[in-house]
Structure formats: structure tokens, C-alpha cells
Amino acid sequence: MSTPAPFSPPPEGGSLSRRRRTAVLAICCMSLLLVSLDSTALNVALPALQRELDASVSGLQWVIDAYTLVLASFLMLAGSTADRIGRRRVFRAGLALFTAGSLLCALAPGLGWLVAFRTVQAVGGSMLNPVAMSIITNTFTEPRERARAIGVWGGVVGISMAAGPLLGGALVASVGWRGIFWINLPVGLAALLLTTLFVPESRAPAARRADPVGQLLVVLALGSLTFGIIEGGGSGWTSPAILGCFALTAGSLAVLVRYERRRREPLIELRFFRSVPFSGATVTAVVAFAALAGFLFLNTLHLQNARGMSAFEAGLHLLPMAVLTGVCAPLSGLLVAARGARLPLVLAGVGMTAGGVLFAGFHAESSDALLFTSYVLFGAGFGLVNAPITNSAVSGMPRARAGVAAGIASTSRQVGSALGVAVIGAALAAGRSGTGWWIITGCGLAVLALGFLTTGRRARATAQHVTDTAPVCGTKAPEPGRAGS
């Protein structure tokens, strides 16, 4: 039988040939590279942005967090929408919007415009990573093959970390910070064309209803929390505006939980959190990516502002961290496939904690040897953390809800990144960079503890229970404590 033409893909990923599955994985990884490369390259450009646009530390925080905040707010909507109307369709729309947003960012006349156009980028980006992960999950259905694919996916983060600072530094030195956005255009257009040709369409068996109220509550909770943290230092932590932000956060979260529990098809599947591995993966993603975002934010500013390096030199100094992340990410996928999630998570926690301690307790920024050692340890630790997070988040969930589960996992990463920049940036703005390093160290310790607590036999049993009690498509999930009644 002849292989289907690339422009008429079969509806089910499981029927694809090995070569076709590899092509789908490569295209999905291209989208991740597009989003990740933009973030890592932009970090190196922050001092140039600060000088050219006369931006304060809080202004730089908003350049980063305007993107991650909007991304976090809409990832779950993108995942559930892709499950409903088609994953390839949403993925293509995301590529088109991200590319258009990149063009607008490259043309931004000022800081405010740049922040606004970053939100356009983020709306497109929200349609990429969780949907791509859902495509991978439905393409690679055999557990070991899927774990290896997820390891390759995680390795792309390392590639972006390696290429991003160097590429960003070279672009800033040659054409300026706007070049970081120009470079997205050919990559985005190529990914869009390849997706049209090779990625099969897939969707969940039953359509899910939209949840605009839940979506609004997510935006209010994340937006008010991030705004309060970033602006708290300047406005005063006890000012009415900041206290009001935190009150809005708490109120939005309380209403969100109550509202989502009553919906037949919620934006956030709260029953997933009855799975200890899934809940652990969610929290681990938040703290790990908060540590990474804070680590990059502090280091890029220190290397260029305090040590007087160029953007390219700063990128070269960060290269050891990026290389170790790239090497350890696929290794982590192999470890997950062979040994489960515990070993890579524990090793990740050790590496990230050690990297933070060298800064917090031994002032690694004052010594090139300590600086190099810290980058190696932190890079290795972060490289190991992504595959077990992703695998734990999606492998124990019903395949029909893969987009929702992947959306929650991806949201956790972006929430962590936004909070990392907000909290650690606030410490830096207050002249307490040492506090920022201790926060990063605490995040590493949290990864280590969660690696032990969420990967045992009892924890895995809770994940199996969630799968076994998953409602039939179109029926309401059983209420807590009433399954089987």
C-alpha cells in the first residue's frame, strides 16, 4: 500500500509511518524552538533595550512578563480548543499569529508598544506548545517511544538556550535588539508551510464547550498577581492599589475553583489534580521555571551592567549552562523511559540547588571558576527536569483530554516564568539580589523534595485512579467521594 501524500494526512496519528512520525516531531520541535529561542535571545538584549528605550527594571520585567503572562492565561484555552476543533488547525493559527506579532515587535516605536505587541506574540504562542505536545502525544502512542519523543522535545529547550544567547548577542551587536524579532519571520513561515504539508489533523472524540467565565477568572488571577508583585516595590506593598491586586487574585482563584467544579466541561479539569504525579508535575514546573527565569534575568543584567560585557560576550558566558541543558534533556527522556520520573527529578533538584547555592552562599559572580561551575550545575539540573514533568502530566491522563492536560502543564511553566521574573526582579529592584539567589536555591530544593514525594507507588496509583474514573465523553465527571455510588 502506498504511503498517503503529505498534503492529505490520515486523521489518526497512530497510523503514520515511522518516517512521518519523525517529521511531525521535527515540526512540533520547530515551534518550540521558535518560542524558546525568542525568550532566551531577548534576555541577552535586555540591557540594550534598557538603554535604547530608557526602561526601568520594572519596564524590563514587563517586556518579559507581558509575554509569559498572556501565554499562561490562554494556554489551557488553546489546548481545549484544539481538542475540540482540530489540533493542526489551531497550531497553524498560532504560527501565523506569532509570526505577525514578531513583525510588530520588530517595528515597535517605544517600550509601551513593544509590551503591547509582545501580548500579540503571546496569543499566538499559546496555540503552539500545548497543542504541539498534544499532537506528539497522539502521534506517539507507545509509552517508551513517547517518552523518547518527549526527551527530544525537551532537548530543544537546551538547543534554544545554547543558540539563543549567542544568536541574540550577535544580533544585538550587529543590527540591534529588533533583529531578535526579525529572525522569527522565516522560521515561522517555514513551520507554517511544513505543518500544512505533513502534520495530520486530530481532535478529541467529543467536542468541549467554551468556558469564557473560567477564562476571564484565569486572566484576572494571573494578571493581578503579576502586576502586584512587579509594581509592589515602587508603589508600596501596603498601598491600596497593591493590596487590591492581591485581594483580586485571591477572590478570582476562590471563585474559579468553585465555578469550575460545577461545570460539565470546565476550562481546568480539577479532577486531574487528584493525581499526585500530575499535581507534582504542575508544582515542579512552576518552581523550576521560576528558578530558570530568575537565573537568566539576574545573570544577563549582571554580566552586562556590572561586568561590562557585550551582549555576545554574555551569551558566550551562558553557553556552558545551555550546553548542559541540551545534553541532559534527551538523556532525561531516556531515564524516564527506563527508570521512571524519580531519578531525573531528584538529580535535577540537586543540580539546580547546587547552582543556586554557589551564588547565594559563595558569591559565584565574583569568580569565573565558580561562575562556570554554577552554570554547569544549574544547566544540567534544568535539562533533567523537563521530560519527567511533561511525561507525568500527560501519560496518566485520558488521551481524549491530552490537549487539556498538556495545556495545564504548559501553563504551569509560564506561570513559573512570570512569577520568577516578577519576584526576583522585585528583589533586584529593591537592591537585594542576594535574596533573589536564595529564592532560586529554594526552588531547587522544592524540585528535589517533589521528586521524592510525587513519584512513588502510591502516587502512581492515584494517577491510575484518575484514568479509571474518567467520565465517558459527554458525561459529567463524578463528584469527589461519590465515584461508583
C-alpha positions in Angstrom: 0.0 0.0 0.0 1.4 3.4 -0.9 2.1 6.0 1.8 -0.5 8.8 1.9 0.6 12.0 0.3 1.9 14.6 2.8 -0.9 17.0 1.8 -3.7 14.5 2.6 -2.7 13.2 6.1 -4.7 10.4 7.8 -6.8 11.5 10.7 -5.2 9.4 13.3 -1.5 9.9 14.3 -1.1 6.3 15.3 -1.5 5.2 11.6 1.5 7.2 10.5 4.8 5.6 9.3 7.9 5.9 11.5 9.3 8.5 9.0 6.1 10.5 9.1 6.0 10.5 12.9 9.6 11.7 12.9 8.6 14.5 10.6 5.7 15.5 12.8 8.0 15.5 15.9 10.5 17.7 14.0 7.8 20.2 13.0 6.5 20.4 16.6 10.0 20.9 17.9 10.4 23.7 15.4 7.5 25.6 17.0 9.1 25.1 20.4 12.4 26.4 19.1 10.6 29.4 17.7 9.1 30.3 21.1 12.0 29.4 23.3 14.7 31.0 21.1 12.8 34.3 21.2 12.7 34.2 25.0 16.4 33.3 25.6 17.6 35.7 22.9 15.6 38.5 24.4 17.1 38.1 27.8 20.5 38.9 26.5 19.0 42.0 24.8 17.6 43.5 28.0 20.4 45.9 28.7 20.3 47.2 25.1 16.5 47.6 25.5 17.1 49.4 28.8 19.5 51.9 27.2 17.6 52.5 23.9 14.1 52.7 25.3 15.1 54.3 28.7 13.4 51.4 30.5 13.5 50.8 34.3 13.8 47.4 35.9 10.1 47.1 36.1 9.9 48.1 32.4 12.2 45.2 31.6 10.1 42.9 33.7 7.0 43.8 31.7 8.8 43.1 28.4 9.3 39.6 29.6 6.2 39.1 31.7 3.7 40.7 29.2 4.5 37.7 27.0 4.6 34.9 29.7 1.5 36.3 31.5 -0.7 36.3 28.4 0.8 32.9 27.3 0.0 31.4 30.7 -3.5 32.8 30.6 -4.5 31.3 27.3 -2.6 28.0 27.1 -5.4 26.0 28.6 -8.0 27.6 26.3 -5.8 26.8 23.4 -5.4 23.1 24.5 -9.1 22.6 24.9 -10.0 24.4 21.7 -7.5 22.3 19.8 -9.1 19.2 21.2 -12.5 20.5 20.1 -11.9 22.0 16.6 -8.7 20.3 15.5 -5.1 20.4 16.7 -3.5 21.2 13.3 -5.9 24.0 12.7 -5.2 25.7 16.0 -1.4 25.0 15.6 -1.4 26.7 12.2 -3.3 29.7 13.5 -0.8 30.1 16.3 2.2 30.0 14.0 0.6 32.7 11.8 -0.3 35.0 14.8 3.1 34.5 16.4 4.9 35.4 13.2 2.7 38.5 12.8 3.4 39.5 16.4 7.1 39.2 15.9 6.9 41.6 12.9 5.0 44.1 15.0 7.6 43.8 17.8 10.4 44.4 15.4 8.7 47.7 14.3 7.7 48.8 17.8 8.4 52.6 18.3 8.6 52.6 22.1 8.5 50.5 25.2 4.7 50.6 25.6 4.2 49.5 22.0 6.7 46.7 22.5 4.9 45.4 25.6 1.6 45.6 23.7 2.9 43.7 20.7 4.5 41.1 22.9 1.0 40.2 24.0 0.1 39.6 20.4 3.0 37.3 20.1 1.9 35.5 23.3 -1.6 34.8 22.0 -0.1 33.1 19.0 2.5 31.3 21.2 -0.3 30.0 23.5 -1.6 28.0 20.5 1.8 26.3 19.8 3.5 24.5 22.7 0.5 22.7 24.4 -1.1 21.9 21.0 2.3 20.6 19.7 2.6 18.4 22.8 -0.9 17.1 22.3 0.0 16.3 18.7 3.1 14.4 19.9 1.0 12.5 22.5 -1.5 11.4 19.9 1.2 10.6 17.3 3.5 8.6 19.6 1.1 6.2 21.4 3.6 3.6 22.6 4.8 4.7 26.1 8.5 4.2 25.6 8.5 5.8 22.1 6.5 8.7 23.5 9.0 9.2 26.4 11.9 9.3 23.9 10.0 11.8 21.8 9.3 14.0 24.8 13.0 13.8 25.6 13.8 15.1 22.2 11.2 17.8 22.7 12.9 18.8 26.0 16.3 18.8 24.2 15.0 21.6 22.0 14.9 23.8 25.1 18.6 23.2 25.6 19.2 24.0 21.9 17.3 27.3 22.3 19.3 28.1 25.4 22.6 27.4 23.6 21.7 29.2 20.4 19.5 32.0 21.9 22.1 33.9 23.9 24.7 33.6 21.1 22.3 34.5 18.4 20.7 37.3 20.4 24.1 38.7 21.3 25.3 38.6 17.7 22.1 40.3 16.5 22.2 43.0 19.2 25.9 43.7 18.3 25.2 43.8 14.5 21.6 45.1 13.9 20.2 45.8 17.3 17.6 44.2 19.5 15.0 44.3 16.8 16.8 41.7 14.9 15.7 39.1 17.5 12.2 39.6 16.3 13.1 39.7 12.6 14.7 36.3 12.8 11.3 34.8 13.7 9.7 35.6 10.4 11.5 33.0 8.1 11.3 30.3 10.8 7.6 30.9 11.5 6.7 30.9 7.8 8.7 27.7 7.2 7.0 26.0 10.1 3.6 27.1 8.8 4.3 25.6 5.4 5.6 22.3 6.8 2.6 22.0 9.2 0.3 22.3 6.3 2.1 19.6 4.3 2.9 17.0 7.0 1.0 17.3 10.3 -2.2 15.2 10.4 -5.4 16.6 11.8 -6.7 15.2 15.1 -9.3 16.1 17.7 -11.0 14.7 20.8 -13.9 12.3 20.1 -16.4 14.7 21.7 -16.4 18.5 21.4 -15.9 20.5 24.5 -17.8 23.7 25.2 -16.1 27.0 25.6 -15.7 28.4 29.1 -15.5 32.2 28.9 -16.1 32.8 32.6 -13.3 30.4 33.6 -11.0 32.0 31.1 -11.8 35.5 32.4 -11.1 34.4 36.0 -7.7 32.9 35.0 -6.7 36.2 33.4 -7.8 38.2 36.4 -6.0 35.9 38.9 -2.7 35.8 37.0 -2.7 39.4 35.8 -3.5 40.9 39.2 -0.9 38.7 41.0 1.9 39.6 38.5 1.0 43.3 38.5 1.0 43.4 42.3 4.5 41.7 42.5 6.1 43.8 39.8 4.7 47.2 40.9 4.7 46.5 44.7 8.2 47.7 45.2 7.6 51.1 43.6 4.0 51.7 44.8 4.5 50.2 48.3 3.4 46.8 49.3 0.7 48.1 51.6 -0.7 50.7 49.2 -4.4 50.3 48.4 -3.7 49.5 44.7 -1.3 46.6 45.5 -3.4 45.2 48.3 -6.4 45.4 46.0 -4.4 43.4 43.3 -3.7 40.7 45.8 -7.3 40.7 47.0 -8.5 40.3 43.4 -6.1 37.4 43.0 -7.4 35.6 46.0 -11.0 36.3 45.1 -10.6 35.2 41.5 -9.0 31.9 42.5 -11.7 31.1 45.0 -14.5 31.8 42.5 -12.6 29.9 39.8 -12.3 26.7 41.8 -16.0 26.9 42.9 -17.2 27.7 39.4 -15.1 25.0 37.6 -16.2 22.3 40.0 -19.7 22.8 38.9 -19.2 22.8 35.1 -19.7 19.8 33.0 -16.8 20.7 30.7 -14.5 23.0 32.6 -11.6 25.0 31.3 -9.5 23.5 34.1 -10.1 19.8 34.8 -9.8 19.9 38.6 -10.1 16.1 38.8 -6.7 15.9 37.2 -5.2 17.3 40.4 -6.3 14.2 42.3 -3.4 12.5 40.5 -0.4 13.1 42.7 2.1 12.8 39.8 0.1 15.3 37.8 -0.2 17.8 40.7 3.5 17.2 41.5 4.4 17.9 37.8 2.4 21.1 37.9 4.1 22.5 41.0 7.5 21.3 39.9 7.0 23.1 36.6 6.2 26.3 38.4 9.2 26.3 40.7 11.7 25.0 38.1 10.8 27.6 35.5 10.6 30.3 38.1 14.2 29.4 39.0 15.3 29.4 35.4 13.6 32.8 34.6 15.1 34.4 37.6 18.5 32.9 37.0 18.7 34.2 33.4 17.2 37.6 34.4 19.8 38.2 37.2 22.8 36.9 35.1 22.2 38.7 31.9 21.9 42.0 33.8 24.9 41.3 36.0 27.2 40.2 33.1 26.5 43.3 31.0 25.8 46.0 33.5 28.1 45.0 36.4 30.9 43.3 34.5 30.7 45.5 31.3 30.4 42.6 28.9 28.8 43.0 25.4 25.7 41.0 24.7 27.7 38.5 22.7 30.2 38.0 25.5 27.4 37.5 27.9 25.9 34.9 25.6 29.3 33.1 25.5 29.4 33.0 29.3 26.0 31.4 29.5 26.9 28.8 26.9 28.0 26.1 29.4 24.6 26.2 31.1 22.9 25.9 27.7 25.1 23.1 26.5 24.5 21.0 29.7 20.7 21.6 29.3 20.8 20.4 25.7 22.8 17.3 26.6 20.8 16.4 29.7 17.3 16.9 28.3 17.3 13.9 25.9 19.2 11.9 28.5 16.3 12.7 30.9 13.8 11.3 28.4 15.8 8.1 28.2 15.9 7.9 32.0 12.2 8.4 32.2 11.6 5.7 29.7 13.9 3.2 31.5 13.6 4.2 35.2 10.6 6.4 35.6 10.4 10.1 36.7 12.0 9.9 40.2 15.7 9.7 39.3 15.8 12.6 36.8 13.7 14.8 39.1 16.0 14.1 42.1 19.1 14.8 40.0 17.5 17.9 38.7 16.8 19.2 42.2 20.4 18.5 43.3 21.9 20.3 40.3 19.6 23.4 40.5 20.1 23.7 44.2 23.8 23.5 43.9 23.9 26.1 41.2 21.8 28.5 43.3 23.9 27.9 46.5 27.1 28.9 44.7 25.6 32.3 44.0 23.6 32.7 47.3 26.3 31.5 49.7 29.6 31.7 47.8 29.2 34.8 45.6 29.8 32.9 42.3 29.5 36.2 40.4 32.9 37.3 41.8 34.9 34.3 40.4 35.0 32.9 36.8 35.6 29.4 38.1 32.6 29.5 40.5 30.5 31.2 37.8 31.3 28.4 35.3 30.6 25.7 37.9 27.3 27.2 38.8 26.2 27.4 35.1 27.2 23.7 34.6 25.3 22.5 37.6 22.2 24.6 37.0 22.1 23.8 33.3 22.4 20.0 34.0 19.7 20.2 36.6 17.3 22.2 34.4 18.0 19.9 31.5 16.9 16.9 33.5 13.6 18.4 34.8 11.5 19.0 31.7 11.0 15.4 30.4 9.6 14.0 33.7 7.4 17.0 34.2 5.9 16.5 30.7 5.6 12.8 30.9 3.9 12.8 34.3 1.5 15.5 33.1 0.2 13.7 30.0 1.0 9.9 30.4 -1.5 9.3 33.2 -4.3 11.3 31.6 -7.1 10.1 29.2 -5.9 10.5 25.6 -9.1 12.4 24.7 -8.1 15.1 27.2 -4.4 15.3 26.1 -4.8 18.9 25.0 -6.2 20.0 28.3 -3.6 18.1 30.3 -0.7 19.5 28.1 -2.3 23.0 28.4 -2.2 22.8 32.2 1.4 21.6 32.2 2.5 24.3 29.8 0.6 26.9 31.8 2.5 25.9 34.9 5.8 26.6 33.1 4.7 30.0 32.0 3.2 30.9 35.4 6.6 29.9 36.9 8.5 32.0 34.4 6.3 35.1 35.0 6.5 34.7 38.8 10.3 34.2 38.6 10.9 37.4 36.7 8.3 39.3 38.9 9.6 38.1 42.3 13.3 38.0 41.6 13.1 41.2 39.6 11.4 42.9 42.6 14.2 41.8 44.8 16.7 43.2 42.4 14.9 46.5 42.1 15.0 46.7 45.9 18.8 46.2 45.9 18.5 42.7 47.3 19.9 40.4 44.6 21.2 38.1 47.3 17.6 37.4 48.3 16.9 36.5 44.7 19.6 33.9 44.7 18.2 32.3 47.9 14.8 32.2 46.2 16.3 30.3 43.3 18.0 27.9 45.7 14.7 27.3 47.5 13.1 26.5 44.1 15.9 23.8 43.5 15.2 22.3 46.9 11.5 22.2 46.1 12.2 20.2 42.9 14.3 17.8 44.9 11.6 17.2 47.5 8.8 16.9 44.9 10.9 14.3 43.1 10.8 12.0 46.1 7.2 12.8 47.2 5.3 12.5 43.9 6.8 9.5 42.2 6.3 6.6 44.5 3.9 3.6 44.1 1.1 5.2 46.0 1.4 8.4 43.9 1.2 6.4 40.7 -1.9 4.6 41.9 -3.7 8.0 42.2 -2.9 8.7 38.6 -4.3 5.3 37.5 -7.4 6.1 39.6 -8.0 9.3 37.7 -7.7 7.5 34.4 -10.0 4.6 35.5 -12.7 7.1 36.8 -12.5 9.4 33.7 -16.1 10.1 32.6 -17.3 8.9 29.2 -17.1 11.6 26.7 -20.1 14.0 27.1 -20.9 12.9 30.6 -20.3 14.7 33.8 -17.3 13.6 36.0 -18.3 12.0 39.3 -18.2 14.3 42.3 -15.3 13.8 44.8 -16.0 10.9 47.1 -19.0 9.7 45.1 -17.4 7.6 42.4 -19.2 4.4 42.0 -22.1 5.4 44.2 
